[in-house]
Each structure stands twice: as C-alpha cells, then as structure tokens.
Amino acid sequence: MKVYTARQAILNRKENVVAYELLYRGGPENFFPSINPHKATSKLIMRTHLNQGLGLITDNKPALINFPEESILNGLPLILPPKQVVIEILETVSPSDEVYQVCKDLYHQGYHLALDDFVYKPEWNRFFNLMKLIKFDIQATPLDKISPLIKKLKARKNLKILAEKVETKEEFLQAKKLGFNFFQGYYFCRPEMSESNEIDSHQPILLSLIQECLRTTLNIKRITSYFERDVGLSFKLFKFINSGILPISQEITSIKSALIYLGEAQTKKLILLLAAGSLAKKKPKELTRLAIIRARFCELIAEKTIPEHTEASFLVGLFSLLDAMLDAPLDKIVNSLSLPAEVVAALTSDKPSTLKYILSTVSYYEKGSWYNTKRNAQRINVDYEELADYYQNALVWARKYNDDPVTDFE
C-alpha cells in the first residue's frame, strides 16, 4: 500500500518559503483511520527519504516531520540526515526523563528539534535549550494569550518561534508584530481580498498574453510585440530557453525566433506560467509555485480521465489561484478572459463537472485530506493509488519554473 505525502510551506518574515512540513494524515478525515501515529511516521519516511528522497518533496529545503513518543523513543529520527530535517515533537509526547535524554542525544548529533502545537507547562522548561523551534497553533491558543510567553522565548537566542494555522492577513500581521520568525497556514495560499486595486502598468500586457494563448492559433507577431514591451518576461523567456531543459540545435537571436523554436504547444504553456507568476509578483512565491504544481497535477489527472480536455484542466489548475494573485473575485477575473465555458464553470460554478472534481481532488490532496481526496477521485474514476505518482511528477515538473533561491531556515 502506498503512503501519500502532501506538504505545507513554512515562510519567513519576508514571506519567502524556507521549509516544508510533510503531511501524512488528514486529521479527522484520515484515509487510514486505524493506523497509529508511529506507523504513520514510519511509512512517511519510507515513502520520502527511503524512496525518492526528501529533496524531491521539499525542493531541497528542510523537511519538518511529526514524531510521536513511540517514534522518538525507538530512535526513528536517526534514519534521517540531520541537515535535511526538523524533528517535530508532537503535543502528545510527555516531557519525561526518557524523552529528554533522547532529545539531548539528538541535539548533540546535530538534529534540529521543534515542539509542535506547544502549550506551556513548567515541565518543558529544561527542553528549551535543546530546541530550534517552537510552534504555536494560533487557532487553539490565541495570540493575545501567549504574548507574555512569546517575550520570554524571544529572549533565548537559540529559539525561533512559528505561528501555524495563520488564516488571515490580520493574524499574520499580529504574529509578525509579536516577533514570530516563521509562519504557516492557509492565508499564504488563500485569497487576500481588498476593496480596490489599481492594475500595475505591466498587467494589461500579461492579461493580453493570456488572451492570445486562449486563441485557436497563436499570432507569433502579436505575442512577440507583447514580450518586447516587458523586459522581465523577455528575460525569463531566454532564461528558460537556455536552462538546459530543451536541446538547442540552432542559435536563438530574437524573441520571435525563441517563440518559434519552442513550438505552439510549449509556447502557450510557458506564457501562461510566466504570466501567472508575474501577476503574483507581490505575493509569496509559494503562491505561484502552488499554481504551477496544481496546473500540472490537474493536467496529469485529465490525461487519464478526459484526455480531450487536458488543456482545459491545466488552465483550471493554473487559474484557480488568480483571485489570490490579483486581489479580486475569481468570477470577475475569469469572465474577463474569454476562457472556455467549461473552465469558467469549474472555477466559479457550484455545478458538478469532471473538471471541478479534478480541481477538488488536487486541492484536497494538497491539504492532506485523504478521505475527501479519495471521494473526489472516485467521482472521476481515478485510481487513488496513482495520485501520489502524479503529485511527484507535478513537483518535479514545477521545478523547471522555480527561481526561488531561498533555503535558509535560520
């Protein structure tokens, strides 16, 4: 039986992704309700580190992995390379002498340790010298109640603090003001609404490029003229051409020759990805990365279920986060783009459709909500066992468009 792994980004104060928490279970909607936490952690490690390697899942950033008491006492963390992981000690672990000694040994072997969903008890005081990170669930423990504790923890130079389950901009700003170093939660990939926003000077070009890609036949001359008016896009085009991803058999001397060399299908896909990324330039880079992964994930599922609509499925995944990128209602955005009717319906309508179920499957997979993932996969006749491979493929594919160099989790 396969183990399914999702990931959630950890961001620093500049909203750059510095690590990922790897998720095995979906809380109360766990697809494997009978499995105990120790077995879940063991299987997650087998699926990641002992199979593809952690770096594939985390883009070579540190991986935060939950460890229950049994896993800690059995020495399971020692299987993992110290420089690639942060050992999260679950809130269910008791602060016993035995646990303390194991944590002390791990610390001296170079492992970074974290206390997950931390609720203060005096018994944990001696652990603080061994910890790299303390995580607070700010939905379970409101920020105003833990403010005095935060000040005491901030006085320890070895300790960093992380606010998890950050769901609104206000929570993010409040946690940031209190001095939190890192952040985790749906706020960073959910829409951030505002009353009014002027369109940046380059956004009409981006939206025009998207429109061109939705036409049956590409007008290379017109697309070239758009690229010529945006230096940033032109730079990214040539960066992609020269990245080594594609074999170059001829000299590329102009924007037009670059577009012709790529071919129509590849040009369409690249333009859509570049445009989506540029539209979200003032947002956390994880938002763009998530949109790219979604697009490929949806496309792979569609190839299996509705091959005649793979392009539409790619668009659904890519544009599903446009509201967050542009700070505007999604229905208003997509209705201005002349998208195919089935794409618009999947993004904005409550009416059931295969494209909508594909997007829901992908969205639930991202959250580690396995019960809902399986339920939606069944609706579109997708083998649940294949989703993990599709996700791995999407992660690898998205790396081609990832220019985020941030790896420092300090």
Rosetta blueprint (number, residue, H / E / L):
1 M L
2 K L
3 V L
4 Y L
5 T L
6 A E
7 R E
8 Q E
9 A E
10 I E
11 L E
12 N E
13 R L
14 K L
15 E L
16 N L
17 V E
18 V E
19 A E
20 Y E
21 E E
22 L E
23 L E
24 Y L
25 R L
26 G L
27 G H
28 P H
29 E H
30 N L
31 F L
32 F L
33 P L
34 S L
35 I L
36 N L
37 P H
38 H H
39 K H
40 A H
41 T H
42 S H
43 K H
44 L H
45 I H
46 M H
47 R H
48 T H
49 H H
50 L H
51 N H
52 Q H
53 G L
54 L H
55 G H
56 L H
57 I H
58 T H
59 D L
60 N L
61 K L
62 P L
63 A E
64 L E
65 I E
66 N E
67 F E
68 P L
69 E H
70 E H
71 S H
72 I H
73 L H
74 N L
75 G L
76 L H
77 P H
78 L H
79 I H
80 L L
81 P L
82 P H
83 K H
84 Q H
85 V E
86 V E
87 I E
88 E E
89 I E
90 L L
91 E L
92 T L
93 V L
94 S L
95 P L
96 S L
97 D H
98 E H
99 V H
100 Y H
101 Q H
102 V H
103 C H
104 K H
105 D H
106 L H
107 Y H
108 H H
109 Q L
110 G L
111 Y L
112 H E
113 L E
114 A E
115 L E
116 D L
117 D L
118 F L
119 V L
120 Y L
121 K L
122 P H
123 E H
124 W H
125 N H
126 R H
127 F H
128 F H
129 N H
130 L H
131 M L
132 K L
133 L E
134 I E
135 K E
136 F E
137 D E
138 I L
139 Q L
140 A L
141 T L
142 P L
143 L H
144 D H
145 K H
146 I H
147 S H
148 P H
149 L H
150 I H
151 K H
152 K H
153 L H
154 K H
155 A L
156 R L
157 K L
158 N L
159 L L
160 K E
161 I E
162 L E
163 A E
164 E E
165 K L
166 V L
167 E L
168 T L
169 K H
170 E H
171 E H
172 F H
173 L H
174 Q H
175 A H
176 K H
177 K H
178 L H
179 G L
180 F L
181 N L
182 F E
183 F E
184 Q E
185 G L
186 Y H
187 Y H
188 F H
189 C L
190 R L
191 P L
192 E L
193 M L
194 S L
195 E L
196 S L
197 N L
198 E L
199 I L
200 D L
201 S L
202 H L
203 Q H
204 P H
205 I H
206 L H
207 L H
208 S H
209 L H
210 I H
211 Q H
212 E H
213 C H
214 L L
215 R L
216 T L
217 T L
218 L L
219 N L
220 I H
221 K H
222 R H
223 I H
224 T H
225 S H
226 Y H
227 F H
228 E H
229 R L
230 D L
231 V H
232 G H
233 L H
234 S H
235 F H
236 K H
237 L H
238 F H
239 K H
240 F H
241 I H
242 N L
243 S L
244 G L
245 I L
246 L L
247 P L
248 I L
249 S L
250 Q L
251 E L
252 I L
253 T L
254 S L
255 I H
256 K H
257 S H
258 A H
259 L H
260 I H
261 Y H
262 L H
263 G L
264 E H
265 A H
266 Q H
267 T H
268 K H
269 K H
270 L H
271 I H
272 L H
273 L H
274 L H
275 A H
276 A H
277 G H
278 S H
279 L H
280 A L
281 K L
282 K L
283 K L
284 P L
285 K H
286 E H
287 L H
288 T H
289 R H
290 L H
291 A H
292 I H
293 I H
294 R H
295 A H
296 R H
297 F H
298 C H
299 E H
300 L H
301 I H
302 A H
303 E H
304 K H
305 T H
306 I L
307 P H
308 E H
309 H H
310 T H
311 E H
312 A H
313 S H
314 F H
315 L H
316 V H
317 G H
318 L H
319 F H
320 S L
321 L L
322 L H
323 D H
324 A H
325 M H
326 L H
327 D L
328 A L
329 P L
330 L H
331 D H
332 K H
333 I H
334 V H
335 N L
336 S L
337 L L
338 S L
339 L L
340 P L
341 A H
342 E H
343 V H
344 V H
345 A H
346 A H
347 L H
348 T H
349 S L
350 D L
351 K L
352 P L
353 S L
354 T H
355 L H
356 K H
357 Y H
358 I H
359 L H
360 S H
361 T H
362 V H
363 S H
364 Y H
365 Y H
366 E H
367 K H
368 G L
369 S L
370 W H
371 Y H
372 N H
373 T H
374 K H
375 R H
376 N H
377 A H
378 Q H
379 R H
380 I L
381 N L
382 V L
383 D L
384 Y H
385 E H
386 E H
387 L H
388 A H
389 D H
390 Y H
391 Y H
392 Q H
393 N H
394 A H
395 L H
396 V H
397 W H
398 A H
399 R H
400 K H
401 Y H
402 N L
403 D L
404 D L
405 P L
406 V L
407 T L
408 D L
409 F L
410 E L
